[in-house]
Amino acid sequence: MPLLAALPTFGLLQSHPEGAALAGIAALGCMVWLVILLAMVIFPVFCFWRIFSKAGYSGAMALLCLIPGIGMIIVLCILAFGTWPSGQRG
């Protein structure tokens, strides 16, 4: 058995008909992972948008979550330590 057939990741490089099937499966797997990753990005932004709106801030502040590395820390610090405009009584 050739080395390329033994390793699934290198199986896409074969010129046999079953290589097309492997390519289709790999493409489907990539699309599934893309949907999962998009959901993992969009869901927290949606949740924080609702929280910011209910707190009296602009919901667009939830887009700060998209800053790589420190975005979620910034959002949580704003919500935890900031004064909420909707909580003020006039």
Salt bridges, closest charged atoms under 4 A:
none
